[in-house]
Every structure is written in C-alpha cells, then in structure tokens.
C-alpha cells in the first residue's frame, strides 16, 4: 500500500524530538508539507532542513510554548490568519509526574491548559478549512494510561482521558464533513520523556535507570520499548485517504501492554 499525502499541509505539535519528530518525518516522507510546532527553535531548524522534500514540499516551523496558554493562543491565532492545514497532530510535552496525593488543584489546571485547552484551541482554528474542503485528519497523541492509569502520572491520566472523550465527541460531529478524529494511546517509547521518568523512578526506588527500563520492557509482551518511527507509520496511515472510514477510535500502540479490551 502506497500512502501519499502529496498536496496536504500538516501541523505537528511537540515535533522537535521524540514521537512528534518521528510523526513529522514520516508525514514528510509521504509527501506532506509539514510545519513543526514546539519550543526548541534551533532543533526545529535542523529538522526542517532534514525533512523529505522530494515532492516539492515547503516545510516550516512555529515556535510555541504550550505551557503558556495566553501566549500560545496569540501565536496560533496569528499562524492561522494566513494559513490553513489538512492534517493536525495534537501533541505536547507531558505534565509533571507524581501521584494523586501529591498534586494540587493548580497542578491540574496547568495540566488542563497544557494538554486539553491547547488541543481544542488549535483544532478550532484548523476546522473551518477542513470543513470547507470536506477533508481533514485530526490525530490526538494520548496515552494507554487513560484506560489503565499509571500511579505516578496522575495529571496525565486525568487530563488525557478528557482529551480522548472530547476527541470521540468531535469525531461524531465532523464525520459528515469528511474529517476523521482519532486518539492514539501511547505505550512505552524510546524518548527523552521515558528516560526522564525512569530516572525519577530509579531515584525514588534506589535502583539504576537501566533496571527500571529492564522492568518496563519485561511488562511489554513484545519485550521491548517502541521505536518512535513505528509511531510515525501509524500516524501517516491515519492521515491518509486509506483511513477515511476510521474515526472516533482509541488505537493503542504499545506492544501489547494494555491488558484491558
């Protein structure tokens, strides 16, 4: 199956590294013009220069701070004033780790702004063009923890669950416009985020990060941590014409980690 995204414009959040970067690279390889969106300008400049442009694409980047919602709102409004997109990948950095007893109301509010409000805001700006063209793809990067909460990620468990139910609700409303909305439930992938979480867990447990990673790999039926490139393959498929009848879904990509149906 040949996936072609030639002529499509994509905006990918959190794309200066990790899963977001892998998605951006794969979308570009399939022919899309990609705008990276993250905080690290120098890293995005490097990636833009490396993205596949064999189909005459024009790639770009947008410097944003997802943790500053007011500033983020202004940047996004300015971006969409003269631009439109066909493919939106809602993805940000994760909120701080910690259990439910450690977190205060203010922590949940910051996480809500970071994970939920940012996704809703960008989607609001992207939808008019998608509706006018009767074609659009919205992919929400979420977590397996919305189905099986992880004790040390109370903020992510809670707010990403809201993103998933919002995505499902939106999918129902826009399906008639040829727009799909899907949630990807992320398992363990080889990213800086996992390394940071493992380092904190190791310190708390009094063991090495390598031991934490080995235990994590043992939990996964595939017995390994995912390669971000594999995430990119799924995102490219969901963004394609071939996935036009797939919407409102929660798709785990986790090596079989989730035990629930």
C-alpha atoms as an extended CHARMM CRD file, in Angstrom:
* protein
*
       261  EXT
         1         1  UNK       CA              0.0000000000        0.0000000000        0.0000000000  PROA      1               0.0000000000
         2         2  UNK       CA              1.3890000000        3.3440000000       -1.0540000000  PROA      2               0.0000000000
         3         3  UNK       CA              0.4560000000        6.2020000000        1.2560000000  PROA      3               0.0000000000
         4         4  UNK       CA              0.5090000000        9.5540000000       -0.4860000000  PROA      4               0.0000000000
         5         5  UNK       CA             -0.0240000000       12.8280000000        1.3490000000  PROA      5               0.0000000000
         6         6  UNK       CA              1.1410000000       14.9620000000       -1.5670000000  PROA      6               0.0000000000
         7         7  UNK       CA             -0.5900000000       18.3320000000       -1.5500000000  PROA      7               0.0000000000
         8         8  UNK       CA             -1.5420000000       18.1180000000        2.1310000000  PROA      8               0.0000000000
         9         9  UNK       CA             -0.3870000000       20.5520000000        4.8100000000  PROA      9               0.0000000000
        10        10  UNK       CA              0.2880000000       19.1870000000        8.2830000000  PROA      10              0.0000000000
        11        11  UNK       CA              0.8470000000       20.8460000000       11.6540000000  PROA      11              0.0000000000
        12        12  UNK       CA              2.5630000000       18.6110000000       14.1980000000  PROA      12              0.0000000000
        13        13  UNK       CA              2.8200000000       19.5330000000       17.8760000000  PROA      13              0.0000000000
        14        14  UNK       CA              5.7670000000       18.6350000000       20.0830000000  PROA      14              0.0000000000
        15        15  UNK       CA              7.8290000000       17.8720000000       16.9960000000  PROA      15              0.0000000000
        16        16  UNK       CA             11.3080000000       18.9900000000       17.9870000000  PROA      16              0.0000000000
        17        17  UNK       CA             12.0440000000       15.4870000000       19.2920000000  PROA      17              0.0000000000
        18        18  UNK       CA             10.5980000000       12.1030000000       20.1960000000  PROA      18              0.0000000000
        19        19  UNK       CA              7.2390000000       10.9410000000       18.9220000000  PROA      19              0.0000000000
        20        20  UNK       CA              6.2920000000       14.3020000000       17.3970000000  PROA      20              0.0000000000
        21        21  UNK       CA              9.5160000000       14.4390000000       15.4040000000  PROA      21              0.0000000000
        22        22  UNK       CA              9.0250000000       10.8770000000       14.1710000000  PROA      22              0.0000000000
        23        23  UNK       CA              5.4780000000       11.6960000000       13.0270000000  PROA      23              0.0000000000
        24        24  UNK       CA              6.6590000000       14.8330000000       11.2220000000  PROA      24              0.0000000000
        25        25  UNK       CA              9.3950000000       12.9350000000        9.4130000000  PROA      25              0.0000000000
        26        26  UNK       CA              7.0270000000       10.2080000000        8.2390000000  PROA      26              0.0000000000
        27        27  UNK       CA              4.3460000000       12.6540000000        7.0720000000  PROA      27              0.0000000000
        28        28  UNK       CA              7.0070000000       14.4840000000        5.0480000000  PROA      28              0.0000000000
        29        29  UNK       CA              8.2660000000       11.2110000000        3.5980000000  PROA      29              0.0000000000
        30        30  UNK       CA              4.7110000000       10.5420000000        2.4060000000  PROA      30              0.0000000000
        31        31  UNK       CA              4.6180000000       13.9000000000        0.6320000000  PROA      31              0.0000000000
        32        32  UNK       CA              3.0190000000       16.3210000000        3.0950000000  PROA      32              0.0000000000
        33        33  UNK       CA              4.2870000000       19.8340000000        3.7100000000  PROA      33              0.0000000000
        34        34  UNK       CA              4.9550000000       19.8810000000        7.4470000000  PROA      34              0.0000000000
        35        35  UNK       CA              5.0340000000       22.6880000000        9.9880000000  PROA      35              0.0000000000
        36        36  UNK       CA              6.8080000000       21.7060000000       13.1790000000  PROA      36              0.0000000000
        37        37  UNK       CA              5.4650000000       23.2040000000       16.4170000000  PROA      37              0.0000000000
        38        38  UNK       CA              7.4940000000       23.2250000000       19.6520000000  PROA      38              0.0000000000
        39        39  UNK       CA              9.6940000000       25.3530000000       21.9130000000  PROA      39              0.0000000000
        40        40  UNK       CA             13.1750000000       24.4800000000       20.6650000000  PROA      40              0.0000000000
        41        41  UNK       CA             13.7570000000       26.7010000000       17.6370000000  PROA      41              0.0000000000
        42        42  UNK       CA             17.3000000000       25.5760000000       16.9010000000  PROA      42              0.0000000000
        43        43  UNK       CA             16.2990000000       21.9150000000       16.9350000000  PROA      43              0.0000000000
        44        44  UNK       CA             13.3160000000       22.5770000000       14.6660000000  PROA      44              0.0000000000
        45        45  UNK       CA             15.5080000000       24.4650000000       12.2070000000  PROA      45              0.0000000000
        46        46  UNK       CA             17.7390000000       21.4130000000       11.9680000000  PROA      46              0.0000000000
        47        47  UNK       CA             14.8260000000       19.0320000000       11.4810000000  PROA      47              0.0000000000
        48        48  UNK       CA             13.1710000000       21.2090000000        8.8190000000  PROA      48              0.0000000000
        49        49  UNK       CA             16.4050000000       21.0270000000        6.8270000000  PROA      49              0.0000000000
        50        50  UNK       CA             16.3400000000       17.2370000000        7.0700000000  PROA      50              0.0000000000
        51        51  UNK       CA             12.6810000000       16.6020000000        6.1750000000  PROA      51              0.0000000000
        52        52  UNK       CA             11.9600000000       14.8270000000        2.9080000000  PROA      52              0.0000000000
        53        53  UNK       CA             11.1160000000       17.3450000000        0.1740000000  PROA      53              0.0000000000
        54        54  UNK       CA             11.1530000000       15.0730000000       -2.8570000000  PROA      54              0.0000000000
        55        55  UNK       CA              7.6010000000       16.0910000000       -3.7500000000  PROA      55              0.0000000000
        56        56  UNK       CA              8.3060000000       19.8190000000       -3.7840000000  PROA      56              0.0000000000
        57        57  UNK       CA              7.0400000000       20.3580000000       -0.2400000000  PROA      57              0.0000000000
        58        58  UNK       CA              7.7150000000       23.5070000000        1.7210000000  PROA      58              0.0000000000
        59        59  UNK       CA              8.3750000000       22.7680000000        5.3820000000  PROA      59              0.0000000000
        60        60  UNK       CA              8.3450000000       25.2990000000        8.1980000000  PROA      60              0.0000000000
        61        61  UNK       CA              8.3070000000       25.5980000000       11.9820000000  PROA      61              0.0000000000
        62        62  UNK       CA              6.3450000000       27.5060000000       14.6000000000  PROA      62              0.0000000000
        63        63  UNK       CA              7.8620000000       28.4040000000       17.9660000000  PROA      63              0.0000000000
        64        64  UNK       CA              5.3050000000       27.9440000000       20.7580000000  PROA      64              0.0000000000
        65        65  UNK       CA              5.2600000000       27.4130000000       24.5000000000  PROA      65              0.0000000000
        66        66  UNK       CA              2.4360000000       25.0080000000       25.2950000000  PROA      66              0.0000000000
        67        67  UNK       CA              2.7970000000       25.7660000000       28.9940000000  PROA      67              0.0000000000
        68        68  UNK       CA              1.9010000000       29.4510000000       28.4720000000  PROA      68              0.0000000000
        69        69  UNK       CA             -1.6620000000       29.2700000000       27.1940000000  PROA      69              0.0000000000
        70        70  UNK       CA             -2.1890000000       33.0060000000       26.6620000000  PROA      70              0.0000000000
        71        71  UNK       CA              0.9970000000       33.3590000000       24.6500000000  PROA      71              0.0000000000
        72        72  UNK       CA              0.2580000000       30.1300000000       22.8120000000  PROA      72              0.0000000000
        73        73  UNK       CA             -3.2070000000       31.3990000000       21.8610000000  PROA      73              0.0000000000
        74        74  UNK       CA             -1.7410000000       34.5430000000       20.3050000000  PROA      74              0.0000000000
        75        75  UNK       CA              0.8410000000       32.6380000000       18.2590000000  PROA      75              0.0000000000
        76        76  UNK       CA             -1.7560000000       30.1630000000       16.9910000000  PROA      76              0.0000000000
        77        77  UNK       CA             -4.2320000000       32.9090000000       16.0230000000  PROA      77              0.0000000000
        78        78  UNK       CA             -1.5010000000       34.6840000000       14.0580000000  PROA      78              0.0000000000
        79        79  UNK       CA             -0.4500000000       31.4690000000       12.3400000000  PROA      79              0.0000000000
        80        80  UNK       CA             -3.9460000000       30.6070000000       11.1000000000  PROA      80              0.0000000000
        81        81  UNK       CA             -4.6900000000       34.1550000000        9.9580000000  PROA      81              0.0000000000
        82        82  UNK       CA             -2.9040000000       33.4540000000        6.6730000000  PROA      82              0.0000000000
        83        83  UNK       CA             -2.5430000000       29.6630000000        6.6690000000  PROA      83              0.0000000000
        84        84  UNK       CA             -4.6580000000       26.5290000000        6.6580000000  PROA      84              0.0000000000
        85        85  UNK       CA             -3.9050000000       22.8660000000        7.3030000000  PROA      85              0.0000000000
        86        86  UNK       CA             -5.3290000000       19.4910000000        6.3400000000  PROA      86              0.0000000000
        87        87  UNK       CA             -3.6710000000       17.3090000000        8.9800000000  PROA      87              0.0000000000
        88        88  UNK       CA             -3.3810000000       18.2120000000       12.6610000000  PROA      88              0.0000000000
        89        89  UNK       CA             -1.4130000000       16.2020000000       15.2010000000  PROA      89              0.0000000000
        90        90  UNK       CA             -2.2550000000       17.3660000000       18.7250000000  PROA      90              0.0000000000
        91        91  UNK       CA              0.7990000000       16.5490000000       20.7970000000  PROA      91              0.0000000000
        92        92  UNK       CA              2.6230000000       18.3590000000       23.6050000000  PROA      92              0.0000000000
        93        93  UNK       CA              5.1790000000       17.6310000000       26.2730000000  PROA      93              0.0000000000
        94        94  UNK       CA              3.7710000000       15.6960000000       29.2200000000  PROA      94              0.0000000000
        95        95  UNK       CA              2.8720000000       17.2780000000       32.5740000000  PROA      95              0.0000000000
        96        96  UNK       CA              4.9640000000       16.6830000000       35.6540000000  PROA      96              0.0000000000
        97        97  UNK       CA              4.9790000000       13.1820000000       37.0800000000  PROA      97              0.0000000000
        98        98  UNK       CA              3.5540000000       12.3880000000       40.5150000000  PROA      98              0.0000000000
        99        99  UNK       CA              0.7140000000       10.6390000000       42.3050000000  PROA      99              0.0000000000
       100       100  UNK       CA             -2.7520000000       11.9940000000       43.0300000000  PROA      100             0.0000000000
       101       101  UNK       CA             -1.9280000000       12.8090000000       46.6550000000  PROA      101             0.0000000000
       102       102  UNK       CA              0.9900000000       14.9780000000       45.5640000000  PROA      102             0.0000000000
       103       103  UNK       CA             -0.9970000000       17.1910000000       43.1980000000  PROA      103             0.0000000000
       104       104  UNK       CA             -2.9970000000       20.3260000000       43.9510000000  PROA      104             0.0000000000
       105       105  UNK       CA             -5.8380000000       21.9900000000       42.0530000000  PROA      105             0.0000000000
       106       106  UNK       CA             -3.3580000000       24.4050000000       40.4860000000  PROA      106             0.0000000000
       107       107  UNK       CA             -1.3690000000       21.4680000000       39.0980000000  PROA      107             0.0000000000
       108       108  UNK       CA             -4.4610000000       20.0780000000       37.4030000000  PROA      108             0.0000000000
       109       109  UNK       CA             -5.2830000000       23.4950000000       35.9590000000  PROA      109             0.0000000000
       110       110  UNK       CA             -1.8250000000       23.8050000000       34.4020000000  PROA      110             0.0000000000
       111       111  UNK       CA             -2.1030000000       20.2870000000       33.0030000000  PROA      111             0.0000000000
       112       112  UNK       CA             -5.5680000000       21.1060000000       31.6440000000  PROA      112             0.0000000000
       113       113  UNK       CA             -4.2030000000       24.1560000000       29.8190000000  PROA      113             0.0000000000
       114       114  UNK       CA             -1.2280000000       22.1670000000       28.5110000000  PROA      114             0.0000000000
       115       115  UNK       CA             -2.9620000000       19.0270000000       27.2960000000  PROA      115             0.0000000000
       116       116  UNK       CA             -6.6300000000       19.8520000000       26.7600000000  PROA      116             0.0000000000
       117       117  UNK       CA             -7.0970000000       23.5380000000       26.0390000000  PROA      117             0.0000000000
       118       118  UNK       CA             -4.1690000000       23.6550000000       23.6230000000  PROA      118             0.0000000000
       119       119  UNK       CA             -5.6270000000       20.7800000000       21.5750000000  PROA      119             0.0000000000
       120       120  UNK       CA             -9.1070000000       22.3100000000       21.4970000000  PROA      120             0.0000000000
       121       121  UNK       CA             -7.7460000000       25.7280000000       20.5460000000  PROA      121             0.0000000000
       122       122  UNK       CA             -5.6510000000       24.5600000000       17.5910000000  PROA      122             0.0000000000
       123       123  UNK       CA             -8.4650000000       22.3110000000       16.4040000000  PROA      123             0.0000000000
       124       124  UNK       CA            -10.9340000000       25.2250000000       16.4580000000  PROA      124             0.0000000000
       125       125  UNK       CA             -8.6280000000       27.1570000000       14.1470000000  PROA      125             0.0000000000
       126       126  UNK       CA             -7.9820000000       24.1840000000       11.8580000000  PROA      126             0.0000000000
       127       127  UNK       CA            -11.5680000000       23.0070000000       11.4090000000  PROA      127             0.0000000000
       128       128  UNK       CA            -13.0330000000       25.7360000000        9.1210000000  PROA      128             0.0000000000
       129       129  UNK       CA            -10.6450000000       24.9030000000        6.2730000000  PROA      129             0.0000000000
       130       130  UNK       CA            -11.1520000000       21.1750000000        6.7680000000  PROA      130             0.0000000000
       131       131  UNK       CA            -14.9180000000       21.6210000000        6.6770000000  PROA      131             0.0000000000
       132       132  UNK       CA            -14.7310000000       23.8030000000        3.5660000000  PROA      132             0.0000000000
       133       133  UNK       CA            -12.6080000000       21.1720000000        1.7990000000  PROA      133             0.0000000000
       134       134  UNK       CA            -14.6780000000       18.2640000000        3.1330000000  PROA      134             0.0000000000
       135       135  UNK       CA            -11.4200000000       16.5750000000        4.1490000000  PROA      135             0.0000000000
       136       136  UNK       CA             -9.3560000000       16.6210000000        7.3130000000  PROA      136             0.0000000000
       137       137  UNK       CA             -7.3890000000       14.4820000000        9.7220000000  PROA      137             0.0000000000
       138       138  UNK       CA             -7.0300000000       15.1360000000       13.4550000000  PROA      138             0.0000000000
       139       139  UNK       CA             -4.7910000000       12.8270000000       15.4490000000  PROA      139             0.0000000000
       140       140  UNK       CA             -4.6210000000       13.1950000000       19.2290000000  PROA      140             0.0000000000
       141       141  UNK       CA             -1.4930000000       11.7830000000       20.8520000000  PROA      141             0.0000000000
       142       142  UNK       CA             -2.6760000000       10.4380000000       24.2140000000  PROA      142             0.0000000000
       143       143  UNK       CA             -1.6810000000        7.5350000000       26.4640000000  PROA      143             0.0000000000
       144       144  UNK       CA             -2.5150000000        3.9710000000       27.4410000000  PROA      144             0.0000000000
       145       145  UNK       CA             -2.9300000000        5.4220000000       30.9370000000  PROA      145             0.0000000000
       146       146  UNK       CA             -6.4050000000        6.6870000000       30.0190000000  PROA      146             0.0000000000
       147       147  UNK       CA             -7.5150000000        3.0330000000       30.1340000000  PROA      147             0.0000000000
       148       148  UNK       CA             -5.1490000000        1.7000000000       32.7910000000  PROA      148             0.0000000000
       149       149  UNK       CA             -3.9030000000        4.6160000000       34.9450000000  PROA      149             0.0000000000
       150       150  UNK       CA             -0.2540000000        4.7290000000       35.9570000000  PROA      150             0.0000000000
       151       151  UNK       CA              0.1320000000        5.5980000000       39.6370000000  PROA      151             0.0000000000
       152       152  UNK       CA              2.9830000000        8.0700000000       39.0570000000  PROA      152             0.0000000000
       153       153  UNK       CA              1.1930000000       10.0200000000       36.2910000000  PROA      153             0.0000000000
       154       154  UNK       CA             -1.9690000000       11.3490000000       37.9440000000  PROA      154             0.0000000000
       155       155  UNK       CA             -2.0890000000       14.5460000000       35.8790000000  PROA      155             0.0000000000
       156       156  UNK       CA             -1.6000000000       12.7670000000       32.5810000000  PROA      156             0.0000000000
       157       157  UNK       CA             -4.0900000000       10.0280000000       33.4960000000  PROA      157             0.0000000000
       158       158  UNK       CA             -6.7810000000       12.5780000000       34.2540000000  PROA      158             0.0000000000
       159       159  UNK       CA             -6.4110000000       15.1930000000       31.5530000000  PROA      159             0.0000000000
       160       160  UNK       CA             -5.5640000000       12.8640000000       28.6840000000  PROA      160             0.0000000000
       161       161  UNK       CA             -8.7860000000       10.9970000000       29.4730000000  PROA      161             0.0000000000
       162       162  UNK       CA            -10.6150000000       14.2730000000       28.8690000000  PROA      162             0.0000000000
       163       163  UNK       CA             -8.8240000000       14.6570000000       25.5300000000  PROA      163             0.0000000000
       164       164  UNK       CA             -9.9380000000       11.1750000000       24.4980000000  PROA      164             0.0000000000
       165       165  UNK       CA            -13.6130000000       11.7580000000       25.2820000000  PROA      165             0.0000000000
       166       166  UNK       CA            -13.5090000000       15.1760000000       23.6070000000  PROA      166             0.0000000000
       167       167  UNK       CA            -11.9430000000       13.5810000000       20.5370000000  PROA      167             0.0000000000
       168       168  UNK       CA            -14.6890000000       10.9750000000       20.3960000000  PROA      168             0.0000000000
       169       169  UNK       CA            -17.3620000000       13.6700000000       20.7190000000  PROA      169             0.0000000000
       170       170  UNK       CA            -15.7640000000       15.7680000000       17.9890000000  PROA      170             0.0000000000
       171       171  UNK       CA            -15.4560000000       12.7700000000       15.6780000000  PROA      171             0.0000000000
       172       172  UNK       CA            -19.2250000000       12.3080000000       15.7620000000  PROA      172             0.0000000000
       173       173  UNK       CA            -19.8790000000       15.9480000000       14.8990000000  PROA      173             0.0000000000
       174       174  UNK       CA            -17.4800000000       16.2630000000       11.9530000000  PROA      174             0.0000000000
       175       175  UNK       CA            -17.6540000000       12.8240000000       10.3270000000  PROA      175             0.0000000000
       176       176  UNK       CA            -20.1800000000       14.1060000000        7.7890000000  PROA      176             0.0000000000
       177       177  UNK       CA            -17.5810000000       16.6370000000        6.6330000000  PROA      177             0.0000000000
       178       178  UNK       CA            -15.0340000000       14.0020000000        5.6440000000  PROA      178             0.0000000000
       179       179  UNK       CA            -12.9750000000       14.7490000000        8.7660000000  PROA      179             0.0000000000
       180       180  UNK       CA            -11.6360000000       11.9650000000       10.9540000000  PROA      180             0.0000000000
       181       181  UNK       CA            -10.6070000000       12.3160000000       14.5960000000  PROA      181             0.0000000000
       182       182  UNK       CA             -8.6560000000        9.5260000000       16.2470000000  PROA      182             0.0000000000
       183       183  UNK       CA             -6.8850000000        9.0970000000       19.5750000000  PROA      183             0.0000000000
       184       184  UNK       CA             -3.6230000000        7.1660000000       19.7100000000  PROA      184             0.0000000000
       185       185  UNK       CA             -2.9760000000        5.5500000000       23.0990000000  PROA      185             0.0000000000
       186       186  UNK       CA              0.7720000000        5.6710000000       23.5380000000  PROA      186             0.0000000000
       187       187  UNK       CA              2.6840000000        2.9190000000       25.3060000000  PROA      187             0.0000000000
       188       188  UNK       CA              6.3800000000        2.9180000000       26.1740000000  PROA      188             0.0000000000
       189       189  UNK       CA              8.5530000000        4.5190000000       23.5020000000  PROA      189             0.0000000000
       190       190  UNK       CA             12.2550000000        5.2580000000       23.4180000000  PROA      190             0.0000000000
       191       191  UNK       CA             12.0710000000        9.0120000000       24.0470000000  PROA      191             0.0000000000
       192       192  UNK       CA             13.5990000000       11.6220000000       26.3450000000  PROA      192             0.0000000000
       193       193  UNK       CA             10.3090000000       11.6610000000       28.2880000000  PROA      193             0.0000000000
       194       194  UNK       CA             10.6290000000        7.9630000000       29.1650000000  PROA      194             0.0000000000
       195       195  UNK       CA             14.2650000000        8.4350000000       30.1260000000  PROA      195             0.0000000000
       196       196  UNK       CA             13.3560000000       11.3130000000       32.4510000000  PROA      196             0.0000000000
       197       197  UNK       CA             10.5110000000        9.3880000000       34.0820000000  PROA      197             0.0000000000
       198       198  UNK       CA             12.7090000000        6.3410000000       34.5160000000  PROA      198             0.0000000000
       199       199  UNK       CA             15.4330000000        8.4390000000       36.1440000000  PROA      199             0.0000000000
       200       200  UNK       CA             12.9200000000        9.7880000000       38.6910000000  PROA      200             0.0000000000
       201       201  UNK       CA             11.5570000000        6.3220000000       39.3950000000  PROA      201             0.0000000000
       202       202  UNK       CA             15.0740000000        4.9550000000       39.7870000000  PROA      202             0.0000000000
       203       203  UNK       CA             15.9940000000        7.6520000000       42.3070000000  PROA      203             0.0000000000
       204       204  UNK       CA             12.8110000000        7.0400000000       44.2790000000  PROA      204             0.0000000000
       205       205  UNK       CA             13.2880000000        3.2600000000       44.2890000000  PROA      205             0.0000000000
       206       206  UNK       CA             17.0310000000        3.3140000000       44.9140000000  PROA      206             0.0000000000
       207       207  UNK       CA             17.9190000000        1.3940000000       41.7690000000  PROA      207             0.0000000000
       208       208  UNK       CA             19.5260000000        2.2530000000       38.4350000000  PROA      208             0.0000000000
       209       209  UNK       CA             17.6400000000        3.6830000000       35.4300000000  PROA      209             0.0000000000
       210       210  UNK       CA             18.7750000000        0.6170000000       33.4880000000  PROA      210             0.0000000000
       211       211  UNK       CA             16.9810000000       -1.6300000000       35.9670000000  PROA      211             0.0000000000
       212       212  UNK       CA             13.8320000000        0.4750000000       35.6540000000  PROA      212             0.0000000000
       213       213  UNK       CA             13.9570000000        0.1910000000       31.8720000000  PROA      213             0.0000000000
       214       214  UNK       CA             14.5460000000       -3.5610000000       32.0030000000  PROA      214             0.0000000000
       215       215  UNK       CA             11.4900000000       -3.9680000000       34.2590000000  PROA      215             0.0000000000
       216       216  UNK       CA              9.4660000000       -1.8030000000       31.8710000000  PROA      216             0.0000000000
       217       217  UNK       CA             10.4850000000       -3.9260000000       28.8910000000  PROA      217             0.0000000000
       218       218  UNK       CA              9.5320000000       -7.0600000000       30.7980000000  PROA      218             0.0000000000
       219       219  UNK       CA              5.9840000000       -5.7150000000       31.2500000000  PROA      219             0.0000000000
       220       220  UNK       CA              5.5260000000       -5.4050000000       27.4940000000  PROA      220             0.0000000000
       221       221  UNK       CA              4.5200000000       -8.6390000000       25.7300000000  PROA      221             0.0000000000
       222       222  UNK       CA              6.7690000000       -7.6330000000       22.7960000000  PROA      222             0.0000000000
       223       223  UNK       CA              9.6340000000       -7.4140000000       25.3480000000  PROA      223             0.0000000000
       224       224  UNK       CA             10.9370000000       -4.1110000000       24.0700000000  PROA      224             0.0000000000
       225       225  UNK       CA             10.3120000000       -0.3790000000       24.0710000000  PROA      225             0.0000000000
       226       226  UNK       CA              8.7930000000        1.0610000000       20.9040000000  PROA      226             0.0000000000
       227       227  UNK       CA             10.7750000000        2.9000000000       18.2500000000  PROA      227             0.0000000000
       228       228  UNK       CA              9.2540000000        6.3530000000       17.5380000000  PROA      228             0.0000000000
       229       229  UNK       CA              9.4660000000        5.5370000000       13.8090000000  PROA      229             0.0000000000
       230       230  UNK       CA              6.7600000000        2.9270000000       14.3870000000  PROA      230             0.0000000000
       231       231  UNK       CA              4.5140000000        5.6580000000       15.7550000000  PROA      231             0.0000000000
       232       232  UNK       CA              5.1280000000        7.6790000000       12.6140000000  PROA      232             0.0000000000
       233       233  UNK       CA              3.9140000000        4.8050000000       10.4450000000  PROA      233             0.0000000000
       234       234  UNK       CA              0.5850000000        4.6690000000       12.2990000000  PROA      234             0.0000000000
       235       235  UNK       CA              0.1220000000        8.4410000000       12.1390000000  PROA      235             0.0000000000
       236       236  UNK       CA              0.8040000000        8.5080000000        8.4040000000  PROA      236             0.0000000000
       237       237  UNK       CA             -1.8080000000        5.8090000000        7.8230000000  PROA      237             0.0000000000
       238       238  UNK       CA             -4.4100000000        7.6250000000        9.9280000000  PROA      238             0.0000000000
       239       239  UNK       CA             -3.6700000000       10.8030000000        7.9610000000  PROA      239             0.0000000000
       240       240  UNK       CA             -4.1960000000        9.0990000000        4.6160000000  PROA      240             0.0000000000
       241       241  UNK       CA             -7.1570000000        8.5490000000        2.3040000000  PROA      241             0.0000000000
       242       242  UNK       CA             -6.9180000000        4.8400000000        3.1060000000  PROA      242             0.0000000000
       243       243  UNK       CA             -8.0550000000        5.5900000000        6.6800000000  PROA      243             0.0000000000
       244       244  UNK       CA            -11.1300000000        7.6050000000        5.6630000000  PROA      244             0.0000000000
       245       245  UNK       CA            -13.5520000000        5.2090000000        7.4050000000  PROA      245             0.0000000000
       246       246  UNK       CA            -11.6110000000        5.0910000000       10.6700000000  PROA      246             0.0000000000
       247       247  UNK       CA            -12.7750000000        7.7570000000       13.1100000000  PROA      247             0.0000000000
       248       248  UNK       CA            -13.6460000000        8.1560000000       16.7750000000  PROA      248             0.0000000000
       249       249  UNK       CA            -11.2800000000        5.3620000000       17.7120000000  PROA      249             0.0000000000
       250       250  UNK       CA             -8.7840000000        4.8330000000       20.5330000000  PROA      250             0.0000000000
       251       251  UNK       CA             -5.8780000000        2.9460000000       18.9840000000  PROA      251             0.0000000000
       252       252  UNK       CA             -3.2240000000        1.5490000000       21.3510000000  PROA      252             0.0000000000
       253       253  UNK       CA              0.3360000000        1.3980000000       20.0710000000  PROA      253             0.0000000000
       254       254  UNK       CA              2.0200000000       -0.3690000000       22.9460000000  PROA      254             0.0000000000
       255       255  UNK       CA              3.4840000000       -3.7490000000       22.0010000000  PROA      255             0.0000000000
       256       256  UNK       CA              0.5110000000       -5.4180000000       23.6810000000  PROA      256             0.0000000000
       257       257  UNK       CA              0.9510000000       -3.6460000000       27.0270000000  PROA      257             0.0000000000
       258       258  UNK       CA             -2.7250000000       -2.9130000000       27.6560000000  PROA      258             0.0000000000
       259       259  UNK       CA             -4.4930000000       -5.8510000000       29.2170000000  PROA      259             0.0000000000
       260       260  UNK       CA             -7.9850000000       -4.3680000000       29.0230000000  PROA      260             0.0000000000
       261       261  UNK       CA            -10.1940000000       -4.6530000000       25.9440000000  PROA      261             0.0000000000
